[in-house]
């Protein structure tokens, strides 16, 4: 059995192991980001929510496929060197899905550039380049799946696994970080420069400093209907450049 183990086993299995560990870590970060977006911005445009939730759904599929392949190598096929040469879901989870996820993120960035700058030539250039990598990724993925074995079309190591598998998670997390950066925590460790947040602090502190009159009911007023005291909460949302902002007090 020892003679069947390749001498360069470390460069064959090591990148796959580290790629899956980093991939799962980034997926956990992305899950938190999507949850924060879901809680904070229910009134965002349907297009924005469609991009976010579509991205997360595809990331789930990509993470599931990579986990199945990792189990095939490190679990069911442990000790079998032929397992390392099989493609598995490699062509789908890296070239195809990563290209789709990258296109979604880059198209979203192009849309934001158009909103912020008002010009069209930079967004068109970004979309054209993104479409080029999308087509190239889909073609490469199909070709890899048709090969069946890695030795026919891939170099003698798997060092490409780590950057290739984690690229889409980096794009998706950066996109969600940009969207969730609108969340403003008033009274936190980091000062908030937003005008709305400053006004909220002033309103809250001013309301807290006002004396609250307390009136004891007279015997003749015991049967009178209760007076409902209501306090108007300051607005927690504002709109800027087509995106809602959420303020946590």
Secondary structure, 3 states (H helix, E strand, C coil): CHHHCCCCHHHHHHHHHHHHHHHHHHHHHHHHHHHHHHHHCCCCCHHHHHHHHHHHHHHHHHHHHHHHHHHHHHHHCCCCHHHHHECCCHHHHHHHHHHHHHHHHHHHHHHHHHHHHCCCHHHHHHHHHHHHHHHHHHHHHHHHHHHCEHHHCCCCCCCHHHHHHHHHHHHHHHHHHHHHCCCEECCCCCCCCCHHHHHHHHHHHHHHHCCCCCCCCCHHHCCCCCCCCCCCCCCCEEEECCEEEEEEC
